[in-house]
Amino acid sequence: MVLHAAFMIHPEYSRHEFARLADYVAAMPAAEFSFTVCTPSPGTADYDAIRSRMWIDNPYDFHDCAHPLVPTALPLREFADRLARQLAAGERTDLRGLGAGARDVEAVTRHRPQEAFGHLAPRGVVGAGDL
């Protein structure tokens, strides 16, 4: 039996929350982890609560639990880097018995912010230097 732990990362996370999550995950015995960005579903009270703060024209385009729909507490590049590092840390065990493979975190984060959040730059939400 393999334990899979799933965590939801809120756009409001600070460095402190990311550090606490990293420490918590490092201490867990789970073999697999997943991390998603909190993106409330349309029609829910949580969605209605964030609707006025959404920074994209059509939230359905990015309603995928990977993109923040509202501004992040951290600069967007830092949020994306910390999310990518958390994703890399969550892949610490190879369940096929081939041995744990260390991921190159720099390779994971090098282009991810531009790919994941580049759609926001043309709208003026983030500057090109933020990515």
Steps between C-alpha positions, in 0.01 A plus 500: 500500500628845407394823665433801276479839675334789316548865596334820379718810478320831540608809305530676837788272607803685630856372525410380850209281378709353219780421748256340746351289220844390383598399854172317554532309172863410571395343831211298352531132413283531189646358180319746271392861528301736287468876524233713338429871502171591663258587219145499637234356271244732338169499681656459844516757779883491483490586129260787562730629775801529266321601180561875542876438546550274195769631269402318183218572259367146476572288809387188313815525287718436804268319739733203526632496858842604368450873443413753769187690398572789737820693578751309710642631828852426377631642173364271228844373398581405859160333546558296182854407606385388844211303349737331254740412781214352699394296196856373458523407868175307468653269241760361736408132463492281192211263564615250238787393722764652274642715778440859596612743232613843607353772284694804392291775661666766287390317186147475637476870578708650218215549251188410692397853605498630143314193375254496788439871549609670177136559405480768769777724363310628192213608725735707717434285808868414525796655329734302278768538769274321750521185293 
